[in-house]
Amino acid sequence: MGHLQLHNIGKSYGATTVLEGIDLDMADGEFVVLVGPSGCGKSTLLRMIAGLEDITKGRLIIDGKVANRIPAKERGLAMVFQSYALYPHMNVADNMSFALRLAGASRAEREEKVRAAADILGLLPYLDRLPRQLSGGQRQRVAMGRAIVRDPTAFLFDEPLSNLDAKLRVRMRSEIKKLHQRLGRTMVYVTHDQTEAMTMADRIVVLHEGGIAQVGPPKQLYADPVSRFVASFIGSPEINLFDARTAGPEAAWVVMADGIRLPLTRPLDLPEGQAVTYGIRPQTIALAAEGLPAEVTLVEPTGETVDAKLRLGETEITAVLPDAAGLSPGDRVHLDFAADRALVFDGATGVRLA
């Protein structure tokens, strides 16, 4: 089992509150990713689950037992850190089996579990090597193997891929996802990279200013964010956001300060002149024969598409457009916004408007 429940969890350091009112239920076998900006408390929350930080208030329940005062080594959890934390004088096999040796496991048991974990992670040819003889990805797999041999009820990952280069991060994302599918254990994963979150998670937990901004499957958070913050944090390239005002309860558009009308599928039930934020994702903007006039300022090729920077009135926006369009800086084009994908937020609070 690996059922983790957080009830009204809070963390304070003296008068400074880091986390407050965290309620979260993680089902057995679920892959949950914690994301948020630096300083939002995601690593602190993970360390509280692991038992490496005290819980100031609230209850942590692991498989039906209140775990606030259970020592870290007795919680049945295994943590993989950002740094590999391998013993440089021990070979791969000894690094992976170290916790088992401390627990008094027999040599035969240690060897069996190490070989089983090494087989899963593709480390069998490297069991006799020292950490300095391994690549970064191999070292991270050794750290994961050290967690696997403990046979935990849940795995906790604290930004495990941030020290790897971009290509290796993509490969290791797949490795961790395959590991989850193979073992079927609960995994709680902290990252600042929302692409990792979108590609790996069953559910994403977005943390902001010490609390939970939104929880849900990746597609839900992308398509149906509850606030301007969540909309801007989830999705790459980042969503375009425009300061605008309502045009009245009969108008199916909002108006920017320079007079440009941004389309909606239906009127907002709001009085004229109310401040709002209009959001449109770069992937939902298309070139058109007629539409919003814009000027291309920068083209960044990404393969079959380009990330195009354009000036719409006084505002710079990003659009993901076909490379075949052959855009160049200085080109004047017309844009079609997918009005049915537009998101509108309250201008003062940032809360999504229905």
N, C-alpha and C positions, 0 to 999 in steps of 0.2 A: 504494500500500500504506500501511497505518497500523497495523501490528502492534506493540503495545507490551508488553514483558515486564519485570517487576520481580522480581529475584531477591535475597532476603534484604536488601532495602534498609534502611538505617539512617541516621539523622541525629542528630548531637550538636553542641551548642554548649559546648565545654569539657567540664566534668563532667556537664552536663545532657543527658540523652537525650530527644529529642523523638519519634523514630520508631525502631522496632526490629523486624527480622524481617518486613518487608513483602514478601510473595510474591503477585504478581498477573499474570495473563495476559489482556490486552485484545485481542480479535480485531479484524481489519481490518473497519471499518464499524460497530463496536459503539458503543452509547451507554452509557457507564459513569458513574454518579453517585457521588461521594464525599460521605458525610454523617457527622455526628458532632457532639458538643457543642463549644463554643468551647474552643480550646486543645488539641484532640485531634491536630492535625498535618495536617489535610486540605489546607489552602492551602500549607503547607510541602512536602507531597508533590507537589502540582501544580507548584510552582515548581522542584522538583528535576527533574521530567520535562521542564519547559521549558528548563532550563539556567540558571535565574536563582538557584539555590542549589546549592552543591556537595553531592555525595553522599559521606557519611562512610564508608559501607561498602556492599557489595553491588554489583550490576550492573544498569544500565538498558540494555535492548536494544531498538533501534528497527529494525524490518524486518531482523532478523538481524545487526545491527551493534551492538557494545558502544558506547554513546554517552556514557559517563561523562565523557570528556574532549573530546567534540565541542562546540564553541561553540554557544550558543543559536541564533544566526542560521543555522547550518548543519545544524540538526536536522530541518528541514522541518516544523516545528510552528508554529502561530499561536495566540496567546493573546489572549483578550478579558477585560479586567479589570473589577472592580467599578466603578471610576471610568472614565468614558468616555475620558479622556486624549486629547481632541481638541485640535489646535492652534487657539486662538481666532481667529487672524488669517487662517486658511486656510478656503476654502469646502469644501463636502462633497466635491467631486471631488478637490481637492488633498489633503485629509486621507486619503481612501481610497487615493490613488495614491502617497503619500509614500514608502512602503517600496520601491515599484517604481522610483521615480526614483533613490533611493539605490543601488539595484541596477543602474542603468544601462539600464533598459528604455527603448525608444524612445517618443516621444510617442504614436504611433499605437497601440502595444501597450498603453500605459497607459490610453488612452481606451477602447479596446475592452474591456479587463478591468473598468474602472470601470463602464462602461455595463451590462455583463453582470451584475455583482454588484448594481448599483442596480436593475436590472430584477427580479432575484430578490427583493430586499428592499423593493420599492415606493418607491424613493428617486429615481427619474428626475426628478420635478418639483422636487427640492430640491438638485440638484447645484451650483447657484450660490449657495446660501445659506450663511451663516456659522453656526457652532454655536449662537450666542446666539439665532438665529432659529428654532431647532428645539425641539420638545418633548423630554422625557426619553426617551420611547420611540424617537423618531427619532434622537436622539444615540446611543442604544445600537445601533440598526440600522447607523448609520455605522461604529461601532466593529467590528461584525460584518462589514460590507462591507470594511473595511480588512484584516480577516483573510482573507476569501474571495479577494480579488484576488491574494494571495500563492500561491494554489493549494496549500495545505499538505496533507501526508499525514494530519494529525490536528489537531483544534481543541481548545484547552484553555480552559475557561470558569471564572473565579474569581468566584463569586457575582455574576453579571452583572445580576441583576434586583433586588438588595437596595435600590437607590436609587429604585425606582419605586413608585408607589402600588399598592394591592391590585388594582384593576381592570386596570391596565396590565400588572401582573405576569402575570395570567392570559392576556392576549392575547399577551404576549411568549413565554410558555411554548409556546404553540401555534406561534408563528413559528419558534422554535428547533427544535421537533420537526419541523415541515415542512421546514426547512432541512436537517436530518439526512436525512430521507427523500429529498429531492431530490438532495443531493450524495453521499450514501452514504459519507461519510468518518467515520473514528473520531472520537468526541467524548468528552472527559473533563470532567466538570462538577462543580464544588464548590458545595455549598449547605448552609445550616443549616436549610433549610425542607424537612421530610420530605414535604410535599405535592408540591413540585416533583419530588423524587426519585421518588415513587410514580407520578406521571403521565408522566414523561419517560424513565425509564431502561429499558434492556434488562436491565441488572444494577445492583444497588446494592451499594456497599462501605461497610459501617458500621465506622467507626474509633472506637476507645475506648482511652484511656490509652496512646497511641503504637503500638497494634497493630490488626490487623484482627479485629473481633468476629465478623463474618459477611459472606459474599458470596453473592448470589443474585438471582434475579428478584424484582421487588416483591411479587408474590403469595406467593412462598415465604417471604420474610422476615416478611410479615404473618401468615400462617397457621401457620408452622412455625419460630418463632425458637428459637435454640439457647440463649438466656440471658434472664434477667430484664431485663438492660439493653437488648437488642435489642427485646424485646417492648414495653418502655416507650417506646423511641425511635421506633419505626415504628407509625403508626396515629394517626388523629385522629377524635374525641377520644382522649386517652391511655387505654391499657388500665387497668382497675381491678385493683389488686393488694391482696391480703389476707394478713396474717400469720396462719398457722394451724398446726395440728398434725395428724398422721395419726391415724386412729381405729382402726388395726389392719389386718392383711392381709386381713380379710374384709369391711371396710367400704367401700362405694362413695361415700365422702364424706370431707372433712376438716373439722376443727372450729376455729372461731375462739375467741378467749379468752373471749368472752361467751356461748359455747355454741352459736352458730348453725352449722348444718351446711351446707356448700357442696358441691353434688352433683358426682359424677364418673360416667362411664359404666361404669367397672369399678374394682375395688379396686386400690390401689397395693401393690406387693409390698414393703412397708416395715413395720417394727415400730411399735407404737402410741406416740404421743408425739413423733415426730420432727418437727422444725421444717421447715415448707415455706412457700412463697409461692404462693398460688392467684391465677390471673389470668383475667379474663373481659372481653372487649371490650364497650364500650357498645352496639355494634350487635347483639350476640347476647343482649341482655336484653329480655324482653317482659313486658307486663302479663298477669296471669292471675287466674282466679277464686280459685285457691288457690296457695300457694307461700310464698316468703320475705316476711315482712311488712316494709314500709318506709314512711317518711314523706317526702313531697315537701318539699324546702326551697327550691328555686329552679327556675324554668322559663325557658329561653332559646330563644325561637322562632328557627328557621332556615329556615322555609318550610313544607313539608309534614310536617316532623318538628320535634321540640324536643330540645335537650340538657337533660335533667332531672337535677338534683342531688337525691339521695335519701339519707336516713339509714337505714342497715341496721344495727341494733344500735348499736354505738358508732362505726361507720365510715361516712364519706360516700362515695357512689359516683356515677358518671355513667352514664346510660342514654340512648340515642337512641330516642325513642318517637314514635308518631304524634301530630301536632298535633290530630287529630280526637278524641283521648282527653280533651281539655279539662282538663288537669291544672292545679292551682293549688297554691301553697305551703300546707302544712298538710294536704293530702289524704293519706289513708292508703290504700295500695295493696298488692297482692301481686305479686311478681316471679317470673318463670320464667327461670332461667339455662339456656342451651343447653349442657348438660353435655358434649356431644360436641365443643364448641369451647373448653372450659376448658383452661388451660395450668397446669402445676404445676412449680415450680422448687425446687431445694434451698434451704432457708432460710439456710444459711451461705454457700454459694458462688454462688448465683444461677444455677447451671447447670440447664438443662431436664431434667426427669425423664421417662423414657420412659413 
